[in-house]
Amino acid sequence: MPLLCPAAYLRRPGDWPALAEAAARRGWPVPVIYCDGPGMAASAGLAHGRLQAAVSRGCHDSLLMPLPGMLGNPQWLMGLLRSCTCHGVTVSFELTCLAPAPWAGRAADHRRIGAAVAEYGPGRPR
C-alpha cells in the first residue's frame, strides 16, 4: 500500500534537507513538517504534541526522524514511538550528520592505506 501522508519531526531546521531527500528516495510524498526548535519551542515541545495528536487521529502513516538530532527528551520520544506503534505508523530514522570519528585527525593515513589497497588489492602479489 503506498504511503499517503508521511510526517517529519525535527529539532534542528538544518535537518530538513536530509529528511526531504530521504522521503524522495523512498518514493514518499513530501512529509508534513513538525519542528521543535531552536529556542523556546524546543523546550515546550509544541510540535511534538501536535505530531503525537495527529498520529493518534490517524493523520499520518509514516514518520521520518533525524539521528542524532532526534535525541532529546526520552519521555517524549518513547511516548511518540509508542503512539506510532499503536496506530501502525512506520517510523524511519535518517542519519543527517556524522559525528567526527576518533581517528578523524588521521585522515591522511587512511587515504594512504586506502590508496595502497586500491593499487595492490587484497591477495595481489606485491
C-alpha positions in Angstrom: 0.0 0.0 0.0 1.5 3.4 -1.0 2.2 5.9 1.7 -0.2 8.8 1.6 0.7 11.2 4.3 4.2 11.0 5.9 5.4 13.3 8.7 8.8 14.5 9.6 9.7 15.5 13.1 12.9 17.5 13.7 14.6 19.7 16.3 17.1 21.4 14.0 15.8 23.1 10.9 19.1 22.2 9.2 18.0 18.5 9.2 15.1 19.2 6.9 17.0 18.8 3.5 18.3 15.3 4.6 14.8 14.2 5.6 13.2 15.6 2.4 15.8 13.7 0.4 15.2 10.5 2.4 11.4 10.8 1.6 12.2 11.2 -2.1 14.5 8.2 -2.1 11.7 6.1 -0.6 9.2 7.4 -3.2 7.2 9.1 -0.5 5.3 12.4 -0.9 6.8 15.5 0.8 6.3 15.0 4.5 4.4 17.3 6.8 7.0 19.1 8.9 6.8 19.2 12.7 9.7 21.3 14.1 10.5 21.9 17.8 13.5 24.2 17.7 15.6 26.0 18.2 14.6 28.4 21.0 11.6 28.3 23.3 9.6 26.0 21.1 12.2 23.3 21.6 11.7 23.2 25.4 7.9 23.5 25.1 7.6 20.6 22.7 4.7 22.2 20.9 5.3 20.5 17.6 5.9 17.2 19.3 2.5 17.4 20.9 0.8 18.3 17.6 2.5 15.4 15.9 1.5 12.9 18.6 -2.1 14.1 18.4 -2.0 13.8 14.6 -0.7 10.2 14.8 -3.4 9.3 17.3 -6.0 10.7 14.9 -4.6 8.6 12.1 -3.4 11.6 10.1 0.0 10.1 9.2 1.0 6.6 8.0 4.8 7.1 8.3 7.3 9.3 10.2 10.8 10.3 9.5 13.1 11.5 12.3 16.8 12.5 12.1 19.7 11.0 14.0 21.5 12.2 16.0 19.2 15.3 16.0 16.3 13.4 17.5 18.0 12.8 20.8 16.2 15.0 23.2 13.6 14.3 25.9 13.4 10.4 26.2 9.9 10.5 27.7 8.6 12.4 24.7 10.4 10.2 22.2 9.2 6.9 23.8 5.6 8.3 24.0 5.7 9.2 20.4 7.2 5.8 19.3 4.5 4.0 21.4 1.8 6.0 19.8 3.2 5.3 16.3 3.3 1.5 17.1 -0.2 1.5 18.4 -1.5 3.2 15.3 0.5 1.3 12.7 2.8 4.3 11.7 6.0 3.3 10.1 8.9 5.1 11.8 12.3 5.6 10.0 15.4 7.3 11.4 17.6 9.0 9.0 21.3 9.8 9.7 21.5 13.5 9.0 25.1 14.3 10.1 28.0 12.3 11.2 29.9 12.9 14.4 33.6 13.2 13.9 35.3 9.8 14.3 38.0 9.4 16.9 40.6 8.9 14.1 39.4 11.9 12.0 42.8 13.6 12.6 44.5 10.7 10.9 42.6 11.1 7.6 45.7 11.4 5.6 46.9 8.0 7.0 43.6 6.4 6.0 43.8 7.9 2.5 47.3 6.4 2.0 46.1 3.0 3.3 43.1 3.1 1.0 45.2 4.1 -2.0 47.6 1.2 -1.3 44.7 -1.3 -1.1 43.2 0.1 -4.3 46.6 -0.1 -6.1 47.6 -3.6 -4.9 44.2 -5.1 -4.0 43.8 -7.9 -1.5 45.7 -11.0 -2.4 47.7 -9.4 -5.2 51.4 -10.0 -5.3 53.5 -7.0 -4.4 
